[in-house]
Amino acid sequence: MDLLIIDDEATIRKTTTLALEQGGHYVESVADSESAMLRLKEESFDLVFLDLRLGDEDGLEILTQILKKYPRQLVTIFTAHASVETAVKATQAGAFDYLEKPFTPDQLRGILAKAKRALATEGEVVKLQETVRELQTEASQNNPPLDFSSQDKRTAAEFDTLFRAAASPASVLILGESGTGKSVIAREVHHRSHLREKPFVTVSCPSLSRELLESTLFGHVKGSFTGAVKDVWGKVHAAEGGTLFLDEIGELPMEIQPKLLRLLQEREYERVGENKTRPANVRVIAATNRDLAAQVAAGEFREDLYYRLNVISVTVPGLRHRPSDLQRFAESYLLHFSNQIGRKIRGFNDEATQVLMRHAWPGNLRELRNAIERATILARGEYIEATDLPKPADTEALTAGSNGQKGPSVGGEYRIEELEEAHMRRVLEWAPSLQDAAAILGIDKATLYRKRKRFGLT
Ligand SMILES: Nc1ncnc2c1ncn2[C@@H]1O[C@H](COP(=O)(O)OP(=O)(O)OP(=O)(O)O)[C@@H](O)[C@H]1O
C-alpha cells in the first residue's frame, strides 16, 4: 500500500516508517499540514496516518481539511491523548480509524488489514459501476438473441477454437470484417471464461486522441496534462481481475503500443505523469477489421505486440462466406423485430429469400439485422417481400469491396470491362465455390477460369 505519515515528532515518523516499510509498503512522511496537503495533491495514498497534536496545529482541523478535498481518503488518527471523546470526535469528522500512541507493530498491521479490506470494497464498487455501464450498453442496443452456432465448417471450427480457449488466461485476437460480430464474440468469450463474475471493460481505440486514449487506458495524475485536474484511474484499473476488450486494435497509435506490450508482458503499467509502476491483472481480448499482419509488414504495428495479442487468434468469416447460416439469422432477426413491434410476420416469400441469398452483405450481420428491422417495419402482409429489402442491384453492394472500398459503379464513366471485373471479383469473394460463382455469373466454368486469369483474380 502507499502510505503517508503526518507527525511532527521525528522519532515517530522514523520508527513508524521503518515498521511499515518492513511490511513491504511504500511510505512517505511529513511534519506539518502544509507539506501533507502538497503531497496529497501530487500523489494518491491508500492510507494517511495523522497525528492529532501536530505542534500548534489541530489534527481534527487538518482531518476536516483533507476530507473536504479528498472525501474518499482513508485517514487513521494517531494520538497520545486517547479518550472516548477524541475517538468519537475523530470518527464523527470522518476518520477511518484511531490508534493510540505508543502502538505496537501488531496494532499497526491490524489497521492496515482493515484499510485493505475497505479499499477492496471500494474497488468492488468501482468494478460494479463498470459492469452496470457495460450491461446498460448491451441492453440499450436491444439486440436480437445471439447465435454462435454455424452450419459452415470453417466458421464452426473458428468458434470451437475460440470458446475452448475462453477459459484460459491467454490473450485473444478476433479478426473479421466490420459487422461480423467481433464485439459480441469478445463478450461471449468473457462470459464463458472463469472471469465471468469480474468486470468486462471496453476501450474503443479509434474514438479517442492519442493522449486521451493513453489516459483512458492507464489513467493519469493531476497536472500531467492541461485539463488533468485530479488523479484518475484508467480502464486497466477498472478491468482489474477481469477482461479488457480493446476494440479496433489496428488503430492503436504507435506511441502507445510499447505500453500495451509492457502490460501484456510484464503485467504492469504506469499512469500518465507518474513514475510509480503498478501491477495489472487483466486478460486482454483485442479485435480489428484490419489486416494486422499486413500492418506489421508495413511497419504500422509492432511485431512483438502482434505476437503477444495473437496467442489465440480467430477470423470470423464474412456473412457471404457462410451462406448456410444466413437464412437462420434472417429468421431469428425477423422473429425478434416482429415481436418488438407486435406484428405477426410469418417469414420471407420466395423472391425475398432469393434477394437475401444473392446480396453480398458487405456490412455482415449488422447490415442484415438493419435490413430485417427495416423490412419488418415496411412489410404490408404476412410475409416479407423482395421490395421490403434493399435492392439486389444496389450499386454499393455490387461495387464495394470487402474492405469497404468502392469500385467502379454502374452508370459511371467506366468501361464495361471494368464493371465486369469488379462484379466478378465481388461474386468470387462470397460465392461458396467456383461452380456457384459461374452459375451466379451465368457463364460456364471454363470462361470463368479464363476471365479470372485475365483479370488476375486468383
Ligand atoms: N452471434 C450473433 N448472433 C446474432 N447477432 C449477431 C451476432 N454477432 C453479431 N450480431 C449482430 O451484428 C451486430 C454487429 O456486431 P458487432 O458490433 O459485434 O460487430 P463487429 O464485428 O464488432 O463490428 P465492427 O468491426 O464494426 O466494430 C450486433 O449488434 C448484432 O446485432
The ligand as a Gaussian input file, in Angstrom:
#p B3LYP/6-31G(d) Opt

LIG

0 1
 N      -23.587000     -14.121000     -32.909000
 C      -24.518000     -13.228000     -33.253000
 N      -25.819000     -13.560000     -33.236000
 C      -26.748000     -12.674000     -33.600000
 N      -26.472000     -11.420000     -33.993000
 C      -25.190000     -11.007000     -34.016000
 C      -24.149000     -11.897000     -33.650000
 N      -22.977000     -11.236000     -33.782000
 C      -23.281000     -10.002000     -34.198000
 N      -24.609000      -9.851000     -34.342000
 C      -25.301000      -8.619000     -34.775000
 O      -24.419000      -7.800000     -35.502000
 C      -24.242000      -6.537000     -34.858000
 C      -22.807000      -6.113000     -35.011000
 O      -21.967000      -6.893000     -34.167000
 P      -20.614000      -6.331000     -33.590000
 O      -20.742000      -4.898000     -33.210000
 O      -20.123000      -7.275000     -32.579000
 O      -19.688000      -6.409000     -34.911000
 P      -18.165000      -6.028000     -35.046000
 O      -17.524000      -7.094000     -35.861000
 O      -17.567000      -5.773000     -33.702000
 O      -18.242000      -4.698000     -35.894000
 P      -17.160000      -3.501000     -36.022000
 O      -15.904000      -4.090000     -36.588000
 O      -17.818000      -2.546000     -36.970000
 O      -16.979000      -2.959000     -34.643000
 C      -24.674000      -6.787000     -33.405000
 O      -25.175000      -5.602000     -32.839000
 C      -25.742000      -7.843000     -33.552000
 O      -26.978000      -7.242000     -33.824000

